[in-house]
Amino acid sequence: MAKFDPFSKHKRAIWQQLCDHIDADFFRGKWNKPDRIEAFHANWMITIDTFNSDKVIFTRIRAPYINRDDFTFRIFREHVGHKIGKAFGMKDIEVGYPAFDRDFVIQGSDERKLKMMFANPQIRQLISFQPKIHLELKEKAPLFQKPKFPEDVNELYYHVVGIIKDLEQLHDLYDLFAEALDHLCAIGTAYEDDPNFQYY
């Protein structure tokens, strides 16, 4: 059963405002399903919801797409733990923008594609707007996820601790996903076709 959220009314009001701004649908949670937003950009569905893990609540955003290659990446803000990790061999890749490379840890399966991905100034700007960010391009969904991904579907995935109730931040994240999906097509990693996959 979904846990009681004392801020749910405020969150729902903000999330509904976002839906009005981006012409999306808001679905109120019930039983074991959380509140969620389903927004379309071109043929892709972008889903915003929350989940609980070890009594911690997260906001997440997900968008499945049809993949053309095996490119994956993850990006998050530089922090002390990562600096320690690098001393023990954790590898990150610089994409050629000094301030961006300084502030963020970027890891991926293809250095050339990473540089192409983050050559997009709007993507870099929208990522920089986020006080905390963990954005990934996943080749495969977790084994426990249902329904299962089709073989040719990958996932653009974001999560952060807490419930985002800031309208501007939510709008920026939606814009980030929309721009990233378009750019993944431009660099030859994604198809524009509808992946025909839904989380709910």
KAZI-V230117 format. One record per residue. N is the residue number from 1. RES is the residue in three letters. PSI is psi in whole degrees, 0 to 359 (999 if undefined). Layout:
# KAZI-V230117
N:RES:PSI  N:RES:PSI
This chain:
# KAZI-V230117
1:MET:140  2:ALA:140  3:LYS:151  4:PHE:132  5:ASP:109  6:PRO:344  7:PHE:11  8:SER:322  9:LYS:316  10:HIS:316  11:LYS:314  12:ARG:323  13:ALA:317  14:ILE:316  15:TRP:325  16:GLN:323  17:GLN:318  18:LEU:316  19:CYS:319  20:ASP:324  21:HIS:324  22:ILE:10  23:ASP:52  24:ALA:175  25:ASP:136  26:PHE:132  27:PHE:121  28:ARG:134  29:GLY:158  30:LYS:149  31:TRP:244  32:ASN:15  33:LYS:131  34:PRO:167  35:ASP:149  36:ARG:159  37:ILE:135  38:GLU:115  39:ALA:142  40:PHE:140  41:HIS:115  42:ALA:235  43:ASN:5  44:TRP:138  45:MET:127  46:ILE:119  47:THR:127  48:ILE:126  49:ASP:195  50:THR:162  51:PHE:158  52:ASN:138  53:SER:119  54:ASP:45  55:LYS:16  56:VAL:134  57:ILE:139  58:PHE:149  59:THR:138  60:ARG:156  61:ILE:134  62:ARG:145  63:ALA:112  64:PRO:150  65:TYR:159  66:ILE:125  67:ASN:152  68:ARG:346  69:ASP:190  70:ASP:23  71:PHE:130  72:THR:156  73:PHE:168  74:ARG:149  75:ILE:136  76:PHE:167  77:ARG:144  78:GLU:138  79:HIS:170  80:VAL:317  81:GLY:321  82:HIS:322  83:LYS:321  84:ILE:318  85:GLY:320  86:LYS:327  87:ALA:339  88:PHE:18  89:GLY:3  90:MET:128  91:LYS:132  92:ASP:165  93:ILE:134  94:GLU:136  95:VAL:2  96:GLY:12  97:TYR:100  98:PRO:313  99:ALA:320  100:PHE:315  101:ASP:327  102:ARG:319  103:ASP:339  104:PHE:148  105:VAL:125  106:ILE:124  107:GLN:148  108:GLY:176  109:SER:347  110:ASP:108  111:GLU:321  112:ARG:316  113:LYS:324  114:LEU:316  115:LYS:324  116:MET:320  117:MET:313  118:PHE:10  119:ALA:344  120:ASN:113  121:PRO:329  122:GLN:322  123:ILE:314  124:ARG:318  125:GLN:315  126:LEU:324  127:ILE:318  128:SER:334  129:PHE:337  130:GLN:125  131:PRO:326  132:LYS:139  133:ILE:140  134:HIS:101  135:LEU:132  136:GLU:151  137:LEU:110  138:LYS:134  139:GLU:324  140:LYS:144  141:ALA:159  142:PRO:150  143:LEU:328  144:PHE:353  145:GLN:136  146:LYS:139  147:PRO:162  148:LYS:149  149:PHE:141  150:PRO:161  151:GLU:326  152:ASP:14  153:VAL:128  154:ASN:181  155:GLU:130  156:LEU:126  157:TYR:135  158:TYR:142  159:HIS:156  160:VAL:147  161:VAL:137  162:GLY:171  163:ILE:121  164:ILE:121  165:LYS:22  166:ASP:117  167:LEU:316  168:GLU:319  169:GLN:316  170:LEU:319  171:HIS:318  172:ASP:321  173:LEU:320  174:TYR:315  175:ASP:322  176:LEU:314  177:PHE:317  178:ALA:314  179:GLU:319  180:ALA:318  181:LEU:316  182:ASP:317  183:HIS:328  184:LEU:326  185:CYS:318  186:ALA:327  187:ILE:7  188:GLY:22  189:THR:332  190:ALA:153  191:TYR:153  192:GLU:353  193:ASP:156  194:ASP:124  195:PRO:351  196:ASN:48  197:PHE:134  198:GLN:148  199:TYR:334  200:TYR:999
